[in-house]
Amino acid sequence: MTRKYRPQTTQIHHPYRAPAEFEAVPPGVFKASTVLFPSVAALRQREWRDKSAYTYGLHGTPTTFTLEARLADLEGGRHTVLAPSGLSALALVNLALLQPGDTVVLPDNAYGPSKDLARHWLQQWGVQHRLYDPMDLEDAQRALRGGATLMWVEAPGSVTMEFPDVPALVALGKAQGATVALDNTWGAGLAFAPFETGIDVSMHALTKFPSGGADVLMGSVVTRDDRLHDRLQQTHMRLGLGVGANDVEAILRGLPTMALRYAAQDRTARTLAQWMLDQPGVVQVLHPALAGSPGHAHWSALCDQAAGLFSVVFDASIPAAKVDAWIDQLQCFGIGYSWGGPMSLAVPYDLSTMRKQHPWGQGRVVRLAIGLEDVEDLQADLKQAWSCLV
Ligand SMILES: *Cc1c(COP(=O)(O)O)cnc(C)c1O
């Protein structure tokens, strides 16, 4: 064979082209910064926002387009924007939809870093925020009065797990002309159909259930409305929020088993939450599917499933050090943040520093995220550690 180029150049400009069709179960993983155009005319013509073709790795590859389409379908939306973490997806929604002089309203039990962003960052850029009690529609109305551009809803709230009346909150926000965004990480597109509640934007930490592996950080923002999507896509481009193809591949690999994992974790969590209720020193178990948990009726009206996540409130007479010792004594539970992965996790929280109001008393709170271990092993583990507590 006569070569056109010297060996070094041939490794880059090789004439071989593999056959185009390759049918396998998983979609291909395409990695690119540069996307090649067949001609200068094609380069000039191609519009980065038109997803019928490719312009640059940051604006999409066959791999990211495939994940976007599957997530839009999962959540019942039309468009998806991907971001490198759940938190960056959340920030993207704020930065795309808010301007100086605007107000954003957030539930008091919102994901902590979301409140932090409003307090320390949005504030600095001239965006005001107001917190509302998600279990009190009059308080939500108060927060919205005087105008709000964006309203966040979370169902249930972080750590304290109160399940709000989502359709009623959405209706209040829309009546005031706000765009309503839901942090749908807990529901994951499985527990309820987010857009059926009337929301405009569904943000999702793919880090949790879609990944399922405790190994990837990613977030998504799904919309039905073309104009909202345009604004999100523009902001996404201006901020350069790219995601890595291997990370996208990991999420694509998680999606087919997500519903099965979600259901299994739900089943185990409910068994353990119910069992915890009867243990000495436990004042309350916060899990929206339990009858005594705040917002249980709203959960029942909207959902037929729950994420494998609950919090336990201990009696105020049990010192924090004992609760810490109980967590340290657990063998099947890792100590760490996040959820939706294979390993069960435990994290202690001090509600007095997290909430404006805390009707849970002064006792320590431990959030348990249930993994995919056998339920009997988890229950035996929780039990063997109890001697540290009481
Ligand atoms: C984890 C989480 C996020 C943030 O996701 P990261 O990928 O960890 O940045 C946002 N909202 C909720 C409710 C979460 O649980």
PDBQT file of the ligand as one rigid body, heavy atoms in Angstrom, charges set to zero:
ROOT
HETATM    1  C1  LIG A 401     -28.362  16.349  45.485  1.00  0.00    +0.000 C 
HETATM    2  C2  LIG A 401     -29.389  17.377  45.266  1.00  0.00    +0.000 A 
HETATM    3  C3  LIG A 401     -29.123  18.510  44.500  1.00  0.00    +0.000 A 
HETATM    4  C4  LIG A 401     -27.748  18.824  43.940  1.00  0.00    +0.000 C 
HETATM    5  O1  LIG A 401     -27.215  17.805  43.139  1.00  0.00    +0.000 OA
HETATM    6  P1  LIG A 401     -25.612  17.668  42.974  1.00  0.00    +0.000 P 
HETATM    7  O2  LIG A 401     -25.483  16.866  41.738  1.00  0.00    +0.000 OA
HETATM    8  O3  LIG A 401     -25.119  16.978  44.204  1.00  0.00    +0.000 OA
HETATM    9  O4  LIG A 401     -25.061  19.038  42.807  1.00  0.00    +0.000 OA
HETATM   10  C5  LIG A 401     -30.142  19.417  44.322  1.00  0.00    +0.000 A 
HETATM   11  N1  LIG A 401     -31.360  19.225  44.858  1.00  0.00    +0.000 NA
HETATM   12  C6  LIG A 401     -31.647  18.145  45.605  1.00  0.00    +0.000 A 
HETATM   13  C7  LIG A 401     -33.009  17.993  46.173  1.00  0.00    +0.000 C 
HETATM   14  C8  LIG A 401     -30.676  17.191  45.821  1.00  0.00    +0.000 A 
HETATM   15  O5  LIG A 401     -30.965  16.137  46.576  1.00  0.00    +0.000 OA
ENDROOT
TORSDOF 0
